[in-house]
Amino acid sequence: MMIRYKCIISYDGSGFSGYQVQPKKRTVQSVIEAVLTKMHKGSSVKISASGRTDAGVHAKGQVIHFDSPLSLPVEKWELALNSMLPEDISVLSVKEADDPAFHARFDANGKEYRYYLNQSPKRDPFQRNYAFHYPYPLNLEAMREASAYLLGTHDFSSFCSARTEVEDKVRTIETIEILQDEEKVSFRFVGNGFLYNMVRILVGTLIEVGSGKRKSEEIVEILEKRDRRCAGKTAPGQGLYLWQVFY
């Protein structure tokens, strides 16, 4: 009998070419599927995630699901997987899905992302994979004013990669927080869903506001234009964390 399992996983994205399987590349999906297939004595097991993460992007609370016929007590799955997975992936929890039709991606109704800037005047080699080093002055109040225009329901065509395949680019952002703690600036985004590269483009644009290259109110025009070329640069992947997924 097949049982559907829901897992929460965490990973350091530094050593991966993203989440999704790619030929001859180390990805989160390929590593987890290889371990599951080994546990099933060579029988292929596929996983589905709440969404893909790019190369270098981290996850604190990614959600995946898979089906298995193994008669393994549910409390043993976490230990079994972690004993076989590499140190840059951790399974935080495993449970039987409440609904056998549960889908990690299609049943998600919200996500939280965080992004970190390191504002230290000098590069920190130990932080290079976990925050974007940006040692220049930022006007956080201007950035917060700009972020207020992004709250609510909008067409975010200007704030997603031109390679985005999704046709409906309307999303709702409920929360944007920008906080400073000594030399670290953190962004927190909560919404019902995010388009490809959306959070990184939002951060890149807010950085341009904070550095004086744009005015806060320009955000209104950028949203109205629905043109990727109107928004700021895409912030680097290493500062981004998929924090949690809501169901």
C-alpha positions as CSV (number, residue, x, y, z in Angstrom):
1,M,0.0,0.0,0.0
2,M,1.4,3.4,-1.0
3,I,1.5,6.0,1.6
4,R,2.1,9.7,0.9
5,Y,4.6,11.4,3.2
6,K,5.0,15.1,3.8
7,C,8.5,16.3,4.8
8,I,9.9,19.6,5.9
9,I,13.6,19.9,4.8
10,S,16.3,22.4,5.3
11,Y,19.4,22.8,3.0
12,D,22.4,24.9,2.5
13,G,22.2,25.8,-1.2
14,S,25.9,26.7,-1.7
15,G,26.9,23.3,-3.0
16,F,23.8,22.8,-5.3
17,S,23.0,23.8,-8.8
18,G,19.5,24.6,-7.5
19,Y,16.6,22.3,-6.4
20,Q,15.4,20.8,-9.7
21,V,17.1,17.8,-11.3
22,Q,19.6,18.8,-14.1
23,P,21.8,16.5,-16.2
24,K,25.2,16.0,-14.6
25,K,24.6,18.6,-11.9
26,R,24.3,18.2,-8.1
27,T,20.8,19.3,-7.1
28,V,18.7,18.9,-4.0
29,Q,16.1,16.9,-5.8
30,S,18.5,14.5,-7.4
31,V,20.4,13.8,-4.1
32,I,17.1,13.1,-2.1
33,E,15.7,10.9,-4.9
34,A,18.9,8.9,-5.0
35,V,18.7,8.2,-1.3
36,L,15.0,7.3,-1.5
37,T,15.7,5.0,-4.5
38,K,18.5,3.3,-2.5
39,M,16.1,2.8,0.4
40,H,13.6,1.2,-2.0
41,K,16.3,-1.2,-3.3
42,G,16.7,0.5,-6.7
43,S,13.0,1.2,-7.3
44,S,12.8,4.8,-8.5
45,V,11.1,7.3,-6.1
46,K,10.2,10.8,-7.2
47,I,9.7,13.8,-4.9
48,S,7.7,17.0,-5.4
49,A,8.5,20.3,-3.7
50,S,6.5,23.4,-2.9
51,G,8.7,25.2,-5.5
52,R,12.1,25.3,-7.0
53,T,15.1,27.2,-5.6
54,D,18.0,28.5,-7.8
55,A,21.7,27.7,-7.4
56,G,23.0,29.1,-4.1
57,V,19.6,29.7,-2.6
58,H,18.9,28.2,0.8
59,A,15.9,26.7,2.5
60,K,15.0,26.6,6.1
61,G,11.6,25.1,5.6
62,Q,11.1,23.6,2.1
63,V,8.2,21.1,1.9
64,I,8.3,18.0,-0.3
65,H,6.1,14.9,-0.7
66,F,6.7,11.4,-1.9
67,D,4.9,8.0,-2.0
68,S,6.3,4.9,-0.5
69,P,5.1,1.3,0.1
70,L,7.7,0.6,2.8
71,S,6.4,-0.6,6.1
72,L,8.6,1.8,8.0
73,P,7.1,3.4,11.1
74,V,6.6,7.1,10.4
75,E,8.8,8.2,13.3
76,K,11.8,6.2,11.8
77,W,11.7,8.0,8.4
78,E,13.4,11.2,9.6
79,L,16.3,9.2,11.2
80,A,16.7,6.9,8.2
81,L,16.8,9.7,5.7
82,N,19.2,11.9,7.7
83,S,21.6,9.0,8.2
84,M,21.9,8.7,4.4
85,L,21.7,12.3,3.3
86,P,24.8,14.6,3.0
87,E,25.4,17.2,5.7
88,D,24.1,20.1,3.6
89,I,20.5,18.6,3.7
90,S,18.5,18.0,6.8
91,V,15.1,16.4,7.1
92,L,13.3,18.3,9.9
93,S,10.1,16.3,10.0
94,V,8.3,13.5,8.2
95,K,4.6,12.7,8.6
96,E,1.9,10.9,6.7
97,A,-0.1,13.4,4.7
98,D,-3.5,14.1,6.1
99,D,-4.9,13.7,2.6
100,P,-3.5,11.0,0.3
101,A,-3.9,13.5,-2.6
102,F,-1.8,16.2,-0.7
103,H,0.6,18.0,-3.1
104,A,3.5,20.1,-1.7
105,R,3.2,22.6,-4.6
106,F,-0.4,22.9,-5.5
107,D,-1.8,22.8,-1.9
108,A,0.5,25.6,-0.7
109,N,-1.4,28.8,0.0
110,G,1.5,31.0,1.1
111,K,5.3,31.3,1.6
112,E,7.7,33.3,3.6
113,Y,11.1,34.3,2.2
114,R,14.0,36.1,3.9
115,Y,16.9,37.9,2.4
116,Y,20.1,39.0,4.1
117,L,22.6,41.7,3.3
118,N,26.0,42.0,5.0
119,Q,26.9,45.7,5.3
120,S,30.3,45.2,6.8
121,P,32.9,47.5,5.2
122,K,35.1,44.5,4.7
123,R,34.2,41.3,3.0
124,D,33.6,38.4,5.3
125,P,34.8,35.2,3.6
126,F,32.7,33.1,6.0
127,Q,29.5,34.9,5.1
128,R,30.0,35.0,1.3
129,N,27.6,32.1,0.7
130,Y,24.9,33.2,3.2
131,A,24.4,36.9,2.6
132,F,24.9,39.5,-0.1
133,H,27.8,41.7,0.7
134,Y,26.7,45.3,0.1
135,P,29.0,47.7,2.0
136,Y,27.4,51.0,0.8
137,P,25.0,53.3,2.7
138,L,21.3,52.6,2.6
139,N,18.3,54.7,3.5
140,L,16.1,52.1,5.2
141,E,13.2,54.5,5.7
142,A,13.0,55.1,2.0
143,M,13.1,51.4,1.4
144,R,10.3,50.8,3.8
145,E,8.2,53.6,2.1
146,A,8.8,51.9,-1.2
147,S,7.9,48.5,0.2
148,A,4.5,49.8,1.3
149,Y,3.6,50.3,-2.4
150,L,4.2,46.6,-3.0
151,L,1.8,45.4,-0.3
152,G,-1.5,44.0,-1.5
153,T,-2.6,42.4,-4.7
154,H,-0.8,43.4,-7.9
155,D,0.4,42.1,-11.3
156,F,4.1,41.6,-10.6
157,S,5.2,41.2,-14.2
158,S,7.9,43.8,-13.7
159,F,9.3,41.9,-10.7
160,C,9.8,38.5,-12.3
161,S,12.3,36.9,-14.6
162,A,11.5,37.3,-18.3
163,R,11.8,33.5,-18.4
164,T,8.8,33.0,-16.2
165,E,6.4,30.6,-17.8
166,V,3.4,31.3,-15.6
167,E,0.8,33.4,-17.4
168,D,-1.0,34.7,-14.3
169,K,1.4,37.1,-12.6
170,V,-1.0,38.5,-10.0
171,R,0.1,37.8,-6.5
172,T,-0.6,39.1,-3.0
173,I,2.1,40.3,-0.6
174,E,0.9,40.5,3.0
175,T,4.1,41.5,4.8
176,I,7.4,43.2,4.0
177,E,9.7,43.9,6.9
178,I,13.1,45.5,6.6
179,L,15.2,45.3,9.7
180,Q,18.8,46.3,10.6
181,D,20.9,44.5,13.3
182,E,24.3,46.1,13.4
183,E,25.9,45.3,10.0
184,K,23.2,43.0,8.8
185,V,20.0,44.1,7.0
186,S,17.2,41.5,6.7
187,F,14.2,41.5,4.5
188,R,11.1,39.4,5.3
189,F,8.4,38.7,2.6
190,V,5.2,36.9,3.2
191,G,2.7,36.3,0.4
192,N,0.3,33.9,-1.2
193,G,3.0,33.0,-3.8
194,F,6.1,34.4,-5.5
195,L,7.1,34.3,-9.2
196,Y,10.4,33.2,-10.6
197,N,13.2,35.5,-9.2
198,M,10.5,37.8,-7.7
199,V,12.0,38.2,-4.2
200,R,15.5,38.8,-5.6
201,I,14.2,41.4,-8.0
202,L,12.2,43.1,-5.2
203,V,15.3,43.2,-3.1
204,G,17.4,44.5,-5.9
205,T,14.9,47.3,-6.6
206,L,14.6,48.2,-2.9
207,I,18.4,48.4,-2.7
208,E,18.3,50.9,-5.6
209,V,15.8,53.0,-3.7
210,G,17.9,52.8,-0.5
211,S,21.0,53.9,-2.4
212,G,19.2,56.9,-3.9
213,K,19.1,55.7,-7.5
214,R,15.3,55.6,-7.4
215,K,12.6,57.3,-5.5
216,S,10.2,55.3,-3.3
217,E,7.1,56.3,-5.3
218,E,8.7,55.0,-8.5
219,I,7.4,51.6,-7.4
220,V,3.9,52.5,-8.5
221,E,5.0,53.2,-12.0
222,I,7.1,50.1,-12.2
223,L,4.1,48.0,-11.2
224,E,1.9,49.7,-13.8
225,K,4.5,49.2,-16.6
226,R,4.5,45.4,-16.2
227,D,7.9,45.3,-17.8
228,R,10.9,43.5,-16.2
229,R,13.2,46.2,-17.7
230,C,11.7,48.8,-15.5
231,A,12.6,47.2,-12.2
232,G,16.0,46.9,-10.5
233,K,18.7,44.3,-10.8
234,T,18.2,40.8,-9.5
235,A,20.0,40.4,-6.1
236,P,22.4,37.5,-5.9
237,G,21.0,34.1,-4.8
238,Q,23.2,33.5,-1.8
239,G,21.3,36.0,0.4
240,L,17.9,34.3,-0.2
241,Y,16.2,31.7,2.1
242,L,12.9,30.0,1.6
243,W,11.8,30.2,5.2
244,Q,8.5,28.4,5.5
245,V,5.5,27.2,3.4
246,F,1.9,27.6,4.5
247,Y,-1.0,25.2,3.9
